[in-house]
Amino acid sequence: MRELTVNEIAQLEERGCWAEDWSDIMVDEAFVPSQMENVLLYGHVEIGGLSGSVELEEGFRRRCCVRNATLRNVTIGDDCLVENVRGYISNTQIGDRCYVANVGVITNQEDCTFGCGTEISVLNEGGDGNIVIFEGLTAQLAWLMVNFPKTKELAKSSIPNSLLPTPHIGSGSRIVGVKEMNNVKIGEGCEVQGSCKLNNCTIMSTDDAGTLIGSDVIIEDSVVASGASVIDGAKVYSCFVGESVHIGKGFSAEASVFFANSYMDNGESCAAFCGPFATSHHKSTLLIGGAFSFYNAGSGTNQSNHAYKMGPIHWGTLDRGSKTASGSHILWPAHIGSFSMVMGKVQNHPQVQKLPFSYVIAEGRDTWLVPGINIRTVGTWRDVNKWPKRDARPLDSRNDIINFAFPNPYIIQSVLEGKSILEDLQKKTPENTEVYTYHGCKIKRTALLKGIQYYDLVLKLFLYRCFQNNTAETTEADGSRWVDMMGMLAPKSELERVVRDILSGAISTADELKEILRQIHQDYQRSEQAYANFVMQNCGGNLFIDRDHWMREAEEAHALWLKMVKDDAEREYQMGDVEPDQLRDFLDTIK
């Protein structure tokens, strides 16, 4: 970089340029005055090489230059096009190959945090902040913060004391038509088009996972991860928007976190913990005070976190794979089991996490439970097969840990408990009982008996999948409880060890914690096989003695499951809602 010559200053002034102090303006060695026009310069300004061109769209390139702008304490990298700044750009470093045009005000303060370190309260909306958002946040770290508050302090200590980025606007980014950007850090290859206001936020982006911020968007006090898109008038306040997450069509989010591949349109969220593949497409849909993962919200879905008058302090969980039907309403607190469907206005706070694959149906003030039935549906089959295919994150940069295994030990421990619950209800009530009660929910006799059969089927499906791996023969049985950490599956004993190390200080940074969690994830198959051996023993068998017998049982169960799914697809076809070719194509995928 060099100072301008007297001749260059004269030429710039002829081209409508002005500087508060020309000696404070530094330019590239190859700079020529024709590359600037109608530019007002305040403070220290550096302008890189402008000899190249910028591609505005495929097949359309424009020569690099700086024109029609007011700059104060600004650094512009090589090969940039900066033009038509209606307000000014201040205290900003712009990387190489950037296009900044038709913007209002872009400015940064020295002590800003770019949204990192913002504390929010998820689930318990009226409680103290339980998640700190920052660039390194993952679904697993957020889960640990909620369940083990000490993790929050570890995360806070991992945020650098000096957050001043170099540059504020990463190389290859396009900032066009933005009205206002205050204290914003933008990664490489990011596109910001027509947004209203970005304030105190970090927009992460990479060349492999570019981030898109679209028209009429407002983002404040938030962090957006690489590969995400926030578009079409979405409003995001004090949120973390994770990897390849989509938020659009006017969706409004406050004090919520969204992790890998979640998809939010039209509705709203508040104090929501949305794990991987949480989905809401519809208007009038509210996610509030709840934990959701691999979830699909029906139109008009709603929850209430005011149980009475004590404020928004109540919350609940819909375990992995759950759905809510159109118009459903859940009065928190409640806990719904994995792969369950909730229908109607549920008012009695069901705690039915030990009865997965259920229908939870509200009729008036009554809640009916149909245990296990969802294992036989086309919807469950489609879900477990579609999620791995819809992971849009680059293979080499997936920070959220997602385990797609189905069935898995976390689900199976509930299936074992659920089967025992149903059998106990049957034994402890008269034989002529037609309706059973569990945690305030009613279960018809026929549904209870079928539920036992469905859970037995799920156990054998699990064994079928695990027996495909011969390592089961050399693995000891281990019946430890499991946890689902928003996509990551792990034995509870491993998690307890991690928590002890956090409390003792043996794990002192978020990066260390993430690496240990990844090691546990990499050891999943061995741990799963040990749990499969435990399940075998619980079912009265011994893998080392009668493996062939149990393999036949498991294969028969798998074949029965496929038949159930096909029959369900045929029923949908008979209703006239599916074309013959669509049915045939779907049946061909069931193997």
Secondary structure, DSSP 8 states (H G I E B T S, - for coil): -EE--HHHHHHHHHTT-EES-GGGEEE-TT--GGGEEEEEEES-EEE----SEEEEETTEEEE-EEEEEEEEEEEE-SS-EEEEEEEEEEEEEE-TT-EEEEEEEEE--TT--TTTTEEE--SSTTS---EEE-TT--HHHHHHHHH-THHHHHHHHTS-S----S-SB-TT-EEES-SEEEEEEE-TT-EEES-SEEEEEEE---SSS--EE-TT-EEEEEEE-TT-EE-TT-EEES-EE-TT-EEETT-EEES-EE-TT-EEESSEEES-EE-TT-EE-STT-EEESEEESS-EE-TT-EEE--SSSS-S---EEE-TT-EE-TT-EEESSEEE-TT-EEESEE-S--EETTS-S-EEEEETTEEEEETTGGGGSHHHHHHHHHHHHT--S-TT---S-----SS-HHHHHHHHHHHHHHHHHHHTS-TT--EEEETTEEEEHHHHHHHHHHHHHHHHHHHHHHHTSGGGGGS------EEEETTEEEEHHHHHHHHHHHHHTSS-SHHHHHHHHHHHHHTHHHHHHHHHHHHHHHTT--TTTSHHHHHHHHHHHHHHHHHHHHHHHHHHHHTT-S-HHHHHHHHHH--
